[in-house]
Amino acid sequence: MTNSLNSLELKDFLDSKVEQYNNPLFIDSDPIQIPHRFSLKEDIEIAGFLTATIAWGNRKSIINNANKLMLLLDNSPYDFVINHQESDLEKLQPFVHRTFNGDDCIQFTKSLQNIYKNHSGLESVFVKHAEKDSLQKSISNFKTTFFEIEHLQRTQKHVSDPLKNSAAKRINMFLRWMVRKNNTGVDFGIWKNIAPSQLSCPLDVHSGNVARKLGLLTRKQNDAKALLELDTALRKLDVNDPVKYDFALFGLGVFESF
């Protein structure tokens, strides 16, 4: 298929797929439904961040476990994060999603508290090292800030570092949720200090395979180098909102087995 599409046809094809998937129906089967249950900015951020953190594996189990997690946080994640006492954290201990366990969950709650109490919240931490067309340095610095308090070594693996060649799929997905405009009702657009043009595509097995079939990506591994290659290709298609094509790549991969 790649060979038969010139770049204009490819853009038209992908734009039509964005249209098809970037709408509220997409929410029903996607983990983004969890932060959509909230209206307070900080609740959306924390619910989104925690949901994105456990967003690997089967989508149904991601959604089920993210729901369980919200319940453990009394369905007011921001209030819980800010006001919890040490004794409140015990009930998080049984939580588990694949390799993310109760210890990690407790650590995340403490790190988030530090970020909201001492760094003005998630958005300002990510804004801090943002570059003109990349947030990869931001993500790396976010990880440093996240683990600046006393922490369990094991929990570090649950926050990716693009400067160590990770594609950081889950954090890039979270950033897409927060930054892209809400004009179709899917992403939130609640972060005004980062532009959609600075985002990177959440690169995973599905989007990677589709991108290779379409000739947008040649690198075999889904790592930071592949992400840069994909981002560069997507910016040629839409410099202001390159990550909208995540909907096309993901939809083609997951729903159409393209």
N, C-alpha and C positions, 0 to 999 in steps of 0.2 A: 504494500500500500504506500509506503514511504516514497518509493521511487516515482509513483504516478502523481504525487501531489507537489505542486510548486508552493513556495512560501505563502502566497496569497490564498491558495486553496486550503492549505493547512490551517491558516489563521481563521478562515471562514468555517472550516469544519470544527475546529476547537471552540470558536465563539458560539457555535450552535449548541455544542455540548455543555458549555458553561451555562447557557440559557436554560437548557434542559434540567440541569442538576442544581443550579444555584437558586433554589426557591424553597419555601417553607416545608414542602413535602420531604425534602432531604433530611430535615430535622428528625422525623419519626424514627429513622433507623440509625441515627448517628449520635455519638456521645455528646455532641454539642447541645443535645436536648437538656442535659443536666444543668449547665449554667443558665439555660433559658427559663428555668423555673424561678429565677430570682430577679428582683428589680433594682436592688441597691448595687451601686457600682462595685463596692468592695466584695459583696457576696458573689457577684458574677465573676470577678477576677479570681477569687479563691476557689470557688466551685470549678471554674474553668481550668485553673492551674492544676488542681488535684486530679480532676478527671483526665486531663491531657497526660499527666504523669503516669497514670495506669492504663493509658490507651495503647496497649499492645495485646495481640491475641484476638480471640473471638469477640466480635463487636457486642454481641448479646451479653456476654459475661462482663465486658467492660462497663456497659450500661447498668447491669444489675449491681455490680460491686461499687460503682460510683454512687448509685442510689443508697446502698448500705452505708457508705461513708458519710453521705450527707445526713443520714439519720443519726449516726454516731455524733455528728457535730450539731445535733439538735435542730437541723434544718436552718440554722443561722450561722454559716461558716465564719463570717467576719467576727460576730459577737463571741463565738467560741474561741477563735484564734486570739483575739485581743484580751479576753477576760478570763481565760481558763486558769485554774489553780492546778498545781501538780497532781492533786487527787483526781481531778476531772479527766486526766489523760489515761487513767487505768482502763477505762472502757474502750479505748482505741486498741488495746493490746491484741484482742482476738482477730483484728482485721487482717485479711490477706488477699492479695491479687497476684498470682504467680510468684515472682520473687520479691514483691513489695509487701512487707509484713507489718505487724503492729509496731515494732521498734522504729521502722522507717516512718510510719504514720505519725508517731509521737514526735520524732525528730523534725518532720516537715512542719508540724503544728508550731513547734518552738521557733524554728527558723522563720516561719511566716510572721510570727508575733514580733520577732526582732526587726523584720523588714518594715512592718507597719508602724512599730513604735519608734524605730531609730533611723529609718531611711525613707519616710514619707510614702511607703507603699510600693507595690510591684511596678507600677508604671514608671515612677521616677528612677527606680534602679535600672530598668531597661533603657530609659532615655539617655542615661548618663554617658554611655560609650557608643551611642549610635553613630554610624557613619552614613555618608550620603546615600549609598545604595546597598548597605549591608548592616545587619544587626548581629553578625556572627561574633564580633568582638564584644558586643553588649551581652550576649548569652554567656560567653566565657567569664566576663566580669560579674555577671549575675551569680554564676556558680560560686565564685570566690566570696561574694557577699553573703550568699545563702548559708555557706558553711563557715562563716567567720566566728560564730559562737561555738562553744564546746559541742562536739557532735560525734556520732558513731561513724567510724570509717566506712562501714558497709553501706551506709545510706548514700554516700557520694556517687555510687554508680547509677542512681536514679535521676541524676541531673547531668545531661550531656555537656560536653565541652567541644565546640566546633574547632577550637584551636588545637585540639588533639585529634583532629581528623574525623570527628563524628558529624553525621548529617543532622543530628539534633532534631529529628523528625517531630517529636512530641512537643518540644518547646516552640518550634516554628509553627506548628499547628495552633498552639495556644495563642501565639502572637497574631496569627491570621484572624482568629476569633475576636481578639480585642481591638485590632486596628482597622480591618477592612470595614468600609461603610455598611450601614445597616439597610441600604436601599432595597434589598430583596428579602429582608427579614431573617437571614441565616446568620451571618456574622454580626458582631455587636457594634463595632465602631465607637466604643466608649473611650478609647485612648486617642486624644487629639494631638499629642505631641510627637507622635511617630506617623510617618506617611505610609500609605500602602506601597508606594514605590520602593521602600526600604526593606520590605519583607522578602523572605525566602520561601520557596515551595517546601511543604512537608514531604520529604522524599522517603518513600517506603517501597516495599516489594511491588505493590500494585502500580503506583505512579511511575516508579523506575522502569518497570517492564514495558508499560505503554509508551513512555517517553523514548525508550530505545527503538520500539517498533516504528515510531513516527519520525525517527531520525533526529530527535531533540537531544539525545544523550548517547554517547558512545562508550563511556567508561563502564566497566562491568560491575564494580562494587558500588554499593549505595553509601558513599562516605562524603566527607566535606568537599573533596575535589570534584566528585560527581555533582554535588549540589551547586557548586560554582558554575559548572558547565551548563547544567539545566537552567539555573537562574539567568545566565547570559542569553541563552536561547529564548527564554520566555520574555525577557525584557525587550527583545527585538520584536516580539508580537504585541506587547503592550507595556510601554515604559512606565506608565503611571500606576498600573495595577497588574503586575505580572502574575501574582499568586492566585488571581481568579481562575487561572488554568488548572489549579489543583482540583477544582470541581470536575473539569473535563477528564483529566488523567485518572483521577480516582474513580469517577463514575464509569468510564470505559473499562477500567480494570476490574472493579468489584461487581458492578451491575451488568456489564455486557461481556465479561470475560474476553475482552478485545485481544 
